[in-house]
Amino acid sequence: KSFTFDHVFPSDTEQEEVFQECASPLVEKLVKGYNVTMFAYGQTGSGKTYSMGTALDGSNILPEHQGIIQRAIRKLFAGLQERKEKNPSYQFEVYVSFLELYNEVLIDLLNPQSRENNKKGRSDLMIREDTNGQIHWTGVREVQVSDPDELLGQLQKGSLCRTVASTDMNIVSSRSHAIFSVILKQTGIENLEENKENDDPPAQKSLTSKVTSKFHFVDLAGSERLKRTNSIGDREKEGIAINGSLLALGNVISALGDESRNVTHIPYRDSKLTRLLQDSLGGNSQTLMLACVSPADSNFMETLNTLKYANRARNIKNKVSVNE
């Protein structure tokens, strides 16, 4: 069986090459005012967290091993500073949020109180849809940052709070889905000249444009077979929840990408994961799926399933527009 993808990288590919080929064009789209999403999918232990850069101890990683998020952030701030130097009236603000979906419960990793509230049965985090069909996350803490180091500090702070545990297939297995979002708010002032018929100098008018765009970096927990991870107790419950939300994600991808089925209903509400990613999957967002596979023969079935999953996702076509 053959599969068609936009890029294929062997296992010895450098992180920089993956970033330049896949993520760099998305950063440019973000600055132009488009919503963009990048999510890593694959079996447990296939390198999703490494590729995305949401590892627990991100500060001690060598520069050549830094993930997509770290490289994207440095490119973003360099581009924004360059714009500001060319146009002094140009202003920008950058905010970050970091959500975890653990056992179908939303946790704000940048708000220490969030986990405690969930234990008490109180959650401030809600997923709402406005009249235009846009998805909004209410109650999420957005932290303003002014430079790459401050932003990456927030990433590390959130990563340390993320739920990980050891299984037979991965010593530091992510037990939750994580969504790290960068929100860019840009304000530009353009001077417009209003020409009059007489010889008076042209009247000066200014046009202020405000654009808000978002980049969602999604690190999905790995799909896993319980008989191979030998999970029991809490690990087993986590594995079932992970597989359940990934199944819902697969159903949404199938419904969106399969033109022959003529599906009118897209099952976004089957899981909080698909509800969170509704705009990214079938709305106003340019989305890239990074499918991570293992080269080991013992993982053949999981690798085949991942390739089928990604092949279906490639059939989805989104209409994107600038968020003015």
N, C-alpha and C positions, 0 to 999 in steps of 0.2 A: 504493500500500500504506500502511496506517495502523499506527501503533505506540502502545502505551499505557504511559505512565510516570507515576511519582508526582509528579515535578517536571520542568519544562522551563524552561531559562534561555537567553535570547538572548545573543549574544556580548558585549554591552556591560554585562552584569550585574556589579554590584560583588561583591567577595569576601565582604563582610559578609553580603549577602543569601543567597548560596549557603550560608554557614556556618549562619546562623540557621534556614534552611528545612530543611537536610539533616543537618548534623552536631551541632547543639546538642542535639536530643532524644537523640542517641546518648550524649553525655557524661552526661546525666542517668541514662540506663540503666546506664552504667558504675558510677556512684556507688551505684546501688541493688543492685549485685552481679551484673549480667549481663555476659557476654562480648559485645563488639561489634567489628565489623570494617568498615572502609571501604576499598574499593579503586577506583583510577582506571584505566580501560581506554580505549584509543583508538589511532588511528594515530600514527606518529611526528610530533612537532611540533604536536600538537593541544591542548597545554596541561595535561597531566596533572601534571607536576612543579610547575608554577606553581600550579595549583589546590590540590594537597596541601601545598605549602610545603616540599618537600625540595630546593630549589635549592641550588647550591653555596655561594653567598654570602648566606645568609639574614639575616645581621646588618645588612646595608646596605639591606634592602628597606624602602620607605616603609610606614607603618602601614596605609594603605588597600590595599596590595598583598600584605599578609601572607596566607599560605595557611591552610588549614583546621587543620593541626596546631598552628600558633602560637596561633590563636584558641581551639581546643579546650583547650589546656594552661592558658591563662590562666583560662578559665571553670572548668576542673576545680579548680584550686588555690583560686580564690575560693569555690567551693561547699564545698570541704573545710574551709577556715578558718571559714566561717560555721557549719558543723555543729559544729566544735570549740568555738566560742564559746557555742553553745546547750547543749552537753553536754560538760563538762570531762573526763569519763571516756572520751570518744571519742578513739581514736588511729588514725593512718593512716601508712602508708609508701608511697612511690612509687618504683618502679624503672623503668629503661628498658633496652631492648635494640635493636640495629639490625643486621639481617641483609641480606646481598646474595646473590642467586643469579645467578652469572655463568658462562655456558657449562655449566649444570647442576652447578656447584660452589658449595657454601655457603661464604660468607666472613663472619666476624664483624667488622663495621666499627668496633666499639668495642674490639676487641682487635688491636693492631698485629701481633701474632705470627701471627694467623690466616692472613693471605695468604702469609707465609713458609712456614708449615707445609704449606699446600696445594701450594706450588711443590716442596716436598721429598716430596710424596706422602703426607703425614701430615695427617689432619683429625680434630679433636676433636669436630666438630659432627655430631650424629646425630639422626635423627627416629625416635622410638619411640612405640609404642602400648601403653597399659596394658590391664588386664583389662576395664575399663569402656568401652574403645573411644576413650578420650581421647588426643589427640596431645600428646606432650611433646618439646621440643627440648632435648637434652642437650649440655653443653659450651658453651652460649651465655653470654656475660658479661652479667650484669644489674647495672647501676650504680644505686645509690641516690641520689636527688636530693631536695632539700628545698624548692626554690622554682622558679617558671617559668623564670627566667633560667638557672639551673643545668641544667635539663632541656633547654632550647633550645640551650644550649652543647654538650651531648652530641649533639644532632641535627646541629648544624653540624660538629662534629668528625667524625661518621660520614659526612656528606654530602661532605666534602672528600676522603674516601678512596674514594668511589664511582667506578665506572668510567664515564667519559663519553668521547665522541669525536665528531668532525665527519663528517657525511655530506652528500650533496647536498641532502637535505631538511631537515636540522637541524644547526646549527653545534655545539650542545651536546646531542647525542642521548644519552639514557641507554642504556647498553649492557648493563644488568642490571636484574633486578627487585629492588626494595628493600622490606623489611618493617620498619617502625619500630613497636615495641611499647611500650605504657605499661602497667605492671603495678601495680595498686592493691590494697594489703592493708589492710583495715579491721578494727579491734577495737572493739566497743562493749560496755559493761557496763550491764545493766538491773537495777534493784532490784525484786525481787518480794516482795510481802507475803504471809506465810502466816497466814491467819486461824485462830484457835483458838476453841473454843466458850466457854472461860472468859473472864474479864475481863482476862487478861494482855495486855500490848501485843503487837501482831503481830510474829512473828519475821521478821527481815530476811534474805532470800536474794538472792544476785546471780547473774545469768545472763550469761556471757561469750560473745558471738558473734563468730566470725572469718569474714570473707568476703574471698576473693581473686578479683578480676575483671581482665580484660585488654582493652585497646583496641589492635587491630592496624590501623595505617595502611599500606596497601599501594600502592606506586607501581610499577605494571607498566611494563616497557619497551614502547615502541610497536611495534605490528605494522607490518611494512614489506615493500615489494616490492623485491627486489634490483635490478631493472632501473631503478627510479626513484631509489633511493638511490645507485646506481652503486658499491656496496660491493665491495671486493676484499680478498683476504688475510684478516687478522684480523677486519676489519669484516664480511666476508662470513660467516665462521664464527659470529660473534656473532649476526648477523641470522638465520641458520639455527636456532641454539639458541633465540633469542627466539621465533621463529615456531613452533618445535616445542613449546615449553612452553605457548604460548598456544593452540595446537591442542588439546593435552591438556586445558587448562582448559575450552575450548569443549566437548569431548566429555563432561567431567564435568557441566558445566552442562546440556547436552542430556539426559543420563541422569537427572539429578535433577529437571529441570523438565518433562519430557515425560511426562505421565501415561498417554498412549495407548500408549507403547512397552512398558509393564510390565517395565521393566529391573530385574533382580535384582542384577547386578554393576555397581558404580560404579568406573570405571577410575582410582582415585586414584593408583595406583602407576606410572602411565605417565610421570610427571614429578615431580621434587622439588618443583616449584611447587604442584601439586595436593595432594601429600602434606603439605606445610607448611600449606596452607589447608584441609585436610580438615575440621576442626572448623568453620571459618568458612563453608564451602560447604554442608555437609550435616549439621552437628552442633549443638552447644549454643552458638549465637551469633546475635545479630541483625546482619545484614549489609546494607550499602548499597553499591551499585555506581554509581560516577560515570562515566558514558559521555561522553568528550570527543570532539567531532567538529569538523571543519574546515568553514567556510562556503564554501570555494573550489569552483568547478565541477570543477576538475581532480581533486579528491579524492572525486568522487561515489561511486565503487565502494567505497572504504574506509569512507566515511561510512555507506553502506547496510549494509555488513557489520557495523559497530559497532552500529548500531541493531538489527539482527537478533540479535546476540550479547546485547545488554542486554535485549531483549524476552524471550529465553529465560530469562535469569537471573531475571527478575521472577516467573516461574512457580514458582520454588523456594520451598517453605514449610518453615521450620525451627521446631522446638519448643524454646523457650528456658526455662531455669530458673536460679534464683539459685545461685551457687557457694558453698554453706555447708559 
